[in-house]
Amino acid sequence: MLDHSGPGRDPRSFTLPESGQLPATGDVWEPYRLLDRHGLRVEPVAVYFKDLLAADTPATTLRSYGNDLLR
C-alpha cells in the first residue's frame, strides 16, 4: 500500500538519461536500427529484427519494440 502522507516525489522532475537511438534507415531490409549510447548497432537486436521481418512483421512493430527497448 502506498503511503501518501509524506512529501512525495514530483514526477515532473524525473528524467531518464539518453541510452541510445532508434533511427529509421530507409532500407526495406533494416527499417530501424537500434544504437547504443556510443552509436554502435546492438547486434542481438539487429538479429531479432531480421527474424521479425522474415516472419512478415510490419516495420511499425519493429519501431515499437525498439522504442520499448530504449525505455
C-alpha positions in Angstrom: 0.0 0.0 0.0 1.3 3.5 -0.8 1.8 6.0 1.9 0.5 9.4 0.7 1.0 11.2 4.0 4.7 12.3 3.4 6.3 14.6 0.9 6.1 12.7 -2.4 8.3 12.7 -5.4 7.4 15.2 -8.2 7.1 13.1 -11.4 7.7 16.3 -13.5 11.3 16.4 -12.2 12.0 12.7 -13.1 14.1 12.3 -16.2 15.9 9.3 -17.7 19.3 9.6 -19.3 19.6 9.1 -23.0 20.7 5.5 -23.6 20.6 5.0 -27.3 18.7 5.8 -30.5 16.4 4.2 -33.0 16.9 5.9 -36.3 15.0 5.0 -39.4 17.3 3.8 -42.1 15.2 3.9 -45.3 16.2 0.3 -46.0 13.4 -2.1 -46.5 15.5 -4.9 -45.1 16.5 -3.0 -42.0 13.9 -0.2 -41.5 15.1 0.7 -38.0 18.5 0.2 -36.3 18.9 0.2 -32.5 22.0 2.0 -31.5 23.7 2.0 -28.1 24.8 5.2 -26.3 28.1 5.1 -28.2 26.3 5.0 -31.6 27.0 1.3 -32.3 24.4 -1.1 -33.6 23.1 -3.5 -30.9 23.7 -6.8 -32.8 21.4 -9.1 -30.8 18.5 -6.7 -31.6 19.5 -6.5 -35.2 19.3 -10.3 -35.5 15.9 -10.2 -33.7 14.6 -7.5 -36.0 15.7 -9.6 -39.1 13.8 -12.6 -37.7 10.7 -10.5 -37.2 10.9 -9.2 -40.8 11.3 -12.7 -42.1 8.1 -13.5 -40.3 6.3 -10.7 -42.3 6.1 -8.4 -39.2 5.4 -4.8 -40.2 8.2 -2.2 -39.8 6.0 -0.3 -37.4 6.2 -3.2 -35.0 10.0 -3.1 -35.1 9.8 0.6 -34.3 7.5 0.0 -31.4 9.7 -2.9 -30.0 12.8 -0.7 -30.5 11.3 2.1 -28.5 10.3 -0.3 -25.8 13.9 -1.5 -25.5 15.1 2.1 -25.3 12.8 2.7 -22.3 
